[in-house]
Amino acid sequence: MSSQPMRSLGISDMKITRIGLGGAGWDACDDKQVVDTIHHAVDNGINWIDTAAVYGRGRSERLVAKALAALPESDRPYVFTKCGHIWDETGTSADLRKVGTPSNIRREVDDSLRRLGVERIDLYQMHCPPEDGTPLAAYWEALLELKRTGKVNAVGLSNHRATQLAEAESIGHVDSLQPPFSAIRRDAAHADIPWCADHGTGVLAYSPMQAGLLTGSFTRARAETLGNDDWRSAVADFQAPKLQRNLALADSLRPIARRHHVGVPSVAIAWTLSWPGVTGAIVGGRRPEQVDGWLSALHLDLTLQDLTEIAAAIKSTGAGTGPLHPR
């Protein structure tokens, strides 16, 4: 296992690599391939895995457990998972519900502990604001209680906004926020990320390559062949006119990538990591070679010139929304 630069996750006792492996096993990938991908990331110094109970309806957590079981204790990465999405066994997308009752959270954490095969979860997060009417204070108190009893080491909120973070903080410290954040989807930089920087809350940005749009390999032809079972087929960013703007932005990253002798994915990831307050980026990988495509971002620090060029490209292409420049 190689060593990589570390950052403190807020004011918690965890120091994490700038990138974590996310979402392993949520789709129809081969089990061995998923485990091999986790091991490859760990072998290259990645020290945290992000998952959720709902990914694969428990499958992702079970595959993370399988990968952990094959690793020496000293090499095991931190495991971050999430609660708040529940499902039945009908297998349809419509059966998913966002639930925040304390009783459900207590049940979910025990289910996740069992699936993961661990005694304590390193970071436990509410996946989204619930839609069952549970007040934030109720579900945040439940998460804090799990931390007090030792079932989890740290607690955070995913897909919440600055006003919600402030409400939670008034009850007990928010260790982390997990927002969507990329050069296309920049809204979290308005208030959410600055709030975290001011309050000792770590930020784990997800989808820094915007579901493939900023990899440099996604094309209009690829977008036109997305199946109905691919959620991206119904998203405006993958349809005209936004698609053309987004692909133009990805193309603008190529000269910067060449200048640093890295791939476009690493530039897209490094852009998210350049924002004050962002602790780490969650990057997916279904195969070991996909991990190799972005490992260079672990050490890539974009220059002021790079960031200014990217800001100009965002403005000229009209891609996405939100602030343009981290400095």
C-alpha positions as CSV (number, residue, x, y, z in Angstrom):
1,M,0.0,0.0,0.0
2,S,1.6,3.3,-1.1
3,S,1.2,6.5,1.0
4,Q,-0.6,9.5,-0.3
5,P,-1.1,13.1,0.9
6,M,-3.7,13.3,3.6
7,R,-6.2,15.9,4.7
8,S,-8.1,16.1,8.1
9,L,-11.8,15.4,7.8
10,G,-13.1,18.5,9.5
11,I,-12.2,18.4,13.2
12,S,-12.6,14.6,13.4
13,D,-9.7,12.3,14.2
14,M,-9.6,11.0,10.6
15,K,-7.0,11.9,8.0
16,I,-8.1,10.9,4.6
17,T,-6.7,10.9,1.1
18,R,-7.8,13.6,-1.3
19,I,-9.8,11.0,-3.2
20,G,-12.0,8.2,-2.0
21,L,-13.5,5.3,-4.0
22,G,-17.2,5.6,-4.3
23,G,-20.3,3.6,-5.1
24,A,-18.6,0.2,-5.7
25,G,-21.2,-2.5,-6.5
26,W,-24.3,-0.4,-6.9
27,D,-24.9,-1.6,-10.4
28,A,-24.6,-4.9,-12.3
29,C,-20.8,-5.2,-12.1
30,D,-19.3,-8.6,-11.5
31,D,-18.6,-9.2,-7.7
32,K,-14.9,-10.1,-8.2
33,Q,-14.4,-7.1,-10.4
34,V,-15.8,-4.8,-7.6
35,V,-13.6,-6.4,-5.0
36,D,-10.5,-6.2,-7.2
37,T,-11.2,-2.5,-7.9
38,I,-11.4,-1.8,-4.1
39,H,-8.2,-3.6,-3.5
40,H,-6.5,-1.8,-6.4
41,A,-7.5,1.5,-5.0
42,V,-6.3,0.6,-1.5
43,D,-3.0,-0.7,-3.0
44,N,-2.5,2.7,-4.5
45,G,-3.0,4.5,-1.2
46,I,-6.7,5.3,-1.2
47,N,-7.7,5.1,2.4
48,W,-11.5,5.5,2.4
49,I,-14.5,3.9,0.6
50,D,-17.8,5.7,0.3
51,T,-21.0,3.6,0.0
52,A,-24.6,3.6,1.1
53,A,-27.2,1.1,2.2
54,V,-29.3,1.8,-0.8
55,Y,-26.5,1.2,-3.4
56,G,-27.5,-2.1,-4.9
57,R,-30.0,-2.5,-2.0
58,G,-27.3,-3.7,0.3
59,R,-25.1,-5.3,-2.3
60,S,-22.5,-2.5,-2.2
61,E,-22.0,-2.8,1.5
62,R,-21.7,-6.6,1.3
63,L,-19.1,-6.3,-1.4
64,V,-17.1,-3.7,0.6
65,A,-17.2,-6.3,3.5
66,K,-15.9,-8.9,1.2
67,A,-13.0,-6.6,0.1
68,L,-12.2,-5.7,3.7
69,A,-12.1,-9.3,4.9
70,A,-9.2,-10.0,2.5
71,L,-7.1,-7.1,3.7
72,P,-4.7,-7.0,6.7
73,E,-6.1,-4.9,9.5
74,S,-3.4,-2.3,9.0
75,D,-4.4,-1.8,5.3
76,R,-8.2,-1.5,5.8
77,P,-9.6,1.8,4.6
78,Y,-12.1,3.9,6.4
79,V,-15.7,3.0,5.5
80,F,-18.3,5.8,5.0
81,T,-21.9,4.9,4.5
82,K,-25.3,6.5,4.5
83,C,-28.9,5.9,5.7
84,G,-32.3,7.3,5.0
85,H,-33.3,5.5,1.8
86,I,-35.4,2.4,2.4
87,W,-36.8,-0.2,0.0
88,D,-38.8,-3.3,-0.1
89,E,-38.0,-6.4,-2.2
90,T,-40.1,-5.7,-5.2
91,G,-37.1,-4.4,-7.0
92,T,-38.7,-1.4,-8.6
93,S,-37.3,2.2,-8.4
94,A,-40.7,3.4,-7.2
95,D,-40.5,1.5,-4.0
96,L,-37.6,3.6,-2.7
97,R,-38.6,6.0,0.1
98,K,-36.6,8.7,2.0
99,V,-37.3,8.1,5.7
100,G,-35.7,9.8,8.7
101,T,-37.4,8.5,11.8
102,P,-35.1,7.7,14.6
103,S,-36.4,4.1,14.8
104,N,-35.5,3.6,11.1
105,I,-32.1,5.1,11.6
106,R,-31.4,2.7,14.5
107,R,-32.5,-0.2,12.4
108,E,-30.5,0.9,9.4
109,V,-27.3,1.3,11.3
110,D,-27.5,-2.2,12.7
111,D,-28.3,-3.6,9.2
112,S,-25.2,-1.7,7.7
113,L,-22.9,-2.9,10.5
114,R,-24.0,-6.5,9.8
115,R,-23.6,-6.2,6.0
116,L,-20.2,-4.4,6.4
117,G,-19.0,-6.9,9.0
118,V,-17.5,-4.1,11.2
119,E,-18.1,-3.2,14.8
120,R,-18.2,0.6,14.1
121,I,-18.8,2.7,11.0
122,D,-16.2,5.4,10.5
123,L,-18.6,8.0,9.0
124,Y,-22.4,7.7,9.0
125,Q,-24.5,10.2,7.0
126,M,-28.1,11.0,6.3
127,H,-28.3,10.4,2.6
128,C,-30.9,13.1,1.7
129,P,-33.4,15.2,3.6
130,P,-36.3,12.8,4.3
131,E,-39.7,13.1,2.7
132,D,-41.7,11.5,5.5
133,G,-42.1,14.7,7.6
134,T,-39.4,13.8,10.1
135,P,-37.9,17.1,11.4
136,L,-34.1,17.6,10.9
137,A,-33.7,17.9,14.7
138,A,-35.1,14.4,15.2
139,Y,-32.9,12.6,12.7
140,W,-29.8,14.6,13.6
141,E,-30.3,13.8,17.3
142,A,-30.6,10.1,16.3
143,L,-27.3,10.3,14.4
144,L,-25.6,12.0,17.3
145,E,-26.8,9.3,19.7
146,L,-25.2,6.7,17.4
147,K,-21.9,8.6,17.8
148,R,-22.3,8.8,21.5
149,T,-22.9,5.1,21.9
150,G,-19.9,4.2,19.6
151,K,-21.7,2.6,16.8
152,V,-20.3,5.2,14.5
153,N,-17.2,7.4,14.8
154,A,-18.5,10.5,13.0
155,V,-21.8,11.8,11.6
156,G,-22.6,13.9,8.6
157,L,-25.2,15.1,6.2
158,S,-25.4,14.4,2.4
159,N,-27.3,16.6,0.0
160,H,-28.2,19.2,2.6
161,R,-27.9,23.0,2.3
162,A,-26.2,25.6,4.5
163,T,-29.4,26.5,6.4
164,Q,-29.9,22.9,7.3
165,L,-26.3,22.5,8.3
166,A,-26.6,25.5,10.6
167,E,-29.7,24.0,12.2
168,A,-28.0,20.7,12.8
169,E,-24.8,22.4,14.1
170,S,-26.9,24.1,16.8
171,I,-27.7,20.6,18.2
172,G,-24.4,18.9,17.7
173,H,-21.3,19.2,15.4
174,V,-21.7,18.2,11.8
175,D,-18.5,16.2,10.9
176,S,-19.1,16.2,7.2
177,L,-21.2,17.3,4.2
178,Q,-21.4,15.3,1.0
179,P,-22.6,17.6,-1.8
180,P,-22.7,17.2,-5.6
181,F,-19.8,19.4,-6.9
182,S,-18.1,19.7,-10.3
183,A,-17.1,22.3,-12.8
184,I,-20.6,21.8,-14.2
185,R,-22.6,21.6,-11.0
186,R,-21.1,24.4,-8.9
187,D,-24.0,25.6,-6.7
188,A,-22.5,24.2,-3.5
189,A,-19.8,26.8,-3.7
190,H,-22.2,29.6,-3.1
191,A,-22.9,28.9,0.6
192,D,-22.6,25.2,1.5
193,I,-18.9,24.7,1.1
194,P,-18.0,28.1,2.7
195,W,-20.2,27.3,5.7
196,C,-18.3,24.1,6.1
197,A,-15.0,25.8,5.9
198,D,-16.1,28.2,8.7
199,H,-17.4,25.5,11.0
200,G,-14.8,22.7,10.9
201,T,-17.0,20.5,8.7
202,G,-15.3,18.3,6.2
203,V,-16.6,18.3,2.6
204,L,-16.7,15.1,0.5
205,A,-17.6,16.2,-3.0
206,Y,-19.3,13.6,-5.1
207,S,-19.6,13.3,-8.9
208,P,-16.6,15.6,-9.7
209,M,-16.7,14.4,-13.3
210,Q,-20.4,14.9,-13.5
211,A,-21.4,11.3,-14.2
212,G,-18.9,11.0,-17.0
213,L,-19.4,14.3,-18.8
214,L,-16.0,15.7,-17.7
215,T,-13.9,12.6,-18.4
216,G,-12.9,13.8,-21.9
217,S,-14.1,10.5,-23.4
218,F,-17.9,11.1,-23.3
219,T,-19.4,12.1,-26.7
220,R,-22.7,13.2,-28.2
221,A,-23.0,9.7,-29.8
222,R,-22.6,8.1,-26.4
223,A,-25.3,10.3,-25.0
224,E,-27.7,9.3,-27.8
225,T,-27.2,5.6,-27.0
226,L,-27.9,5.8,-23.3
227,G,-30.6,3.2,-22.5
228,N,-33.9,3.9,-20.7
229,D,-32.5,2.0,-17.8
230,D,-29.6,4.6,-17.5
231,W,-30.8,7.5,-15.3
232,R,-28.6,9.9,-17.3
233,S,-30.9,9.5,-20.3
234,A,-33.5,11.6,-18.6
235,V,-31.2,14.3,-17.3
236,A,-31.0,17.7,-19.0
237,D,-27.2,17.8,-18.8
238,F,-27.0,14.8,-21.2
239,Q,-29.4,16.4,-23.7
240,A,-29.2,19.4,-26.1
241,P,-28.5,22.2,-25.5
242,K,-26.7,21.6,-22.2
243,L,-24.9,18.5,-23.5
244,Q,-23.0,20.6,-26.1
245,R,-22.0,23.1,-23.5
246,N,-20.8,20.5,-21.1
247,L,-18.7,18.6,-23.7
248,A,-17.2,21.9,-24.8
249,L,-16.1,22.5,-21.2
250,A,-14.6,19.0,-21.1
251,D,-12.6,19.8,-24.3
252,S,-11.3,23.0,-22.7
253,L,-9.6,20.9,-20.0
254,R,-7.4,19.0,-22.5
255,P,-4.6,21.7,-22.8
256,I,-4.4,21.9,-19.0
257,A,-4.2,18.1,-18.8
258,R,-1.4,18.0,-21.4
259,R,0.5,20.7,-19.6
260,H,0.5,18.6,-16.4
261,H,0.9,15.3,-18.2
262,V,-2.3,13.8,-16.8
263,G,-5.7,12.9,-18.2
264,V,-8.8,15.1,-18.3
265,P,-10.4,13.2,-15.4
266,S,-7.6,14.2,-13.1
267,V,-8.0,17.9,-14.0
268,A,-11.8,17.7,-13.4
269,I,-11.2,16.1,-10.0
270,A,-8.3,18.5,-9.1
271,W,-10.6,21.4,-9.9
272,T,-13.1,20.4,-7.1
273,L,-10.2,19.8,-4.7
274,S,-8.9,23.4,-5.3
275,W,-11.9,25.0,-3.6
276,P,-11.2,26.1,0.0
277,G,-13.2,23.8,2.4
278,V,-13.3,20.8,0.1
279,T,-11.6,17.9,1.9
280,G,-11.9,15.1,-0.6
281,A,-13.6,13.9,-3.8
282,I,-15.6,10.7,-4.2
283,V,-14.7,9.1,-7.5
284,G,-16.3,5.9,-8.9
285,G,-14.5,3.0,-10.4
286,R,-16.0,-0.2,-11.8
287,R,-12.7,-1.7,-12.9
288,P,-9.1,-1.3,-11.7
289,E,-8.0,0.4,-14.9
290,Q,-10.6,3.1,-14.3
291,V,-9.0,3.9,-11.0
292,D,-5.7,4.2,-12.9
293,G,-7.3,6.9,-15.0
294,W,-7.7,9.3,-12.1
295,L,-5.0,8.4,-9.6
296,S,-2.8,11.3,-10.8
297,A,-5.3,13.7,-9.3
298,L,-4.1,12.7,-5.8
299,H,-1.0,14.8,-6.4
300,L,-2.3,17.4,-8.9
301,D,-2.5,21.0,-7.7
302,L,-3.9,23.3,-10.3
303,T,-2.1,26.6,-10.7
304,L,-3.8,30.0,-10.7
305,Q,-3.3,30.1,-14.4
306,D,-5.1,26.7,-14.8
307,L,-8.0,27.9,-12.6
308,T,-8.4,31.1,-14.5
309,E,-8.4,29.3,-17.8
310,I,-11.1,26.9,-16.5
311,A,-13.2,29.8,-15.2
312,A,-13.0,31.5,-18.6
313,A,-14.0,28.3,-20.3
314,I,-17.0,27.8,-18.0
315,K,-18.1,31.4,-18.8
316,S,-17.5,31.1,-22.6
317,T,-19.3,27.7,-22.9
318,G,-22.1,28.6,-20.6
319,A,-21.8,25.2,-18.9
320,G,-23.5,24.6,-15.6
321,T,-24.3,27.1,-12.8
322,G,-22.5,28.5,-9.8
323,P,-19.3,30.4,-8.9
324,L,-16.5,30.2,-11.5
325,H,-13.2,30.5,-9.5
326,P,-12.1,29.2,-6.1
327,R,-9.9,32.2,-5.4
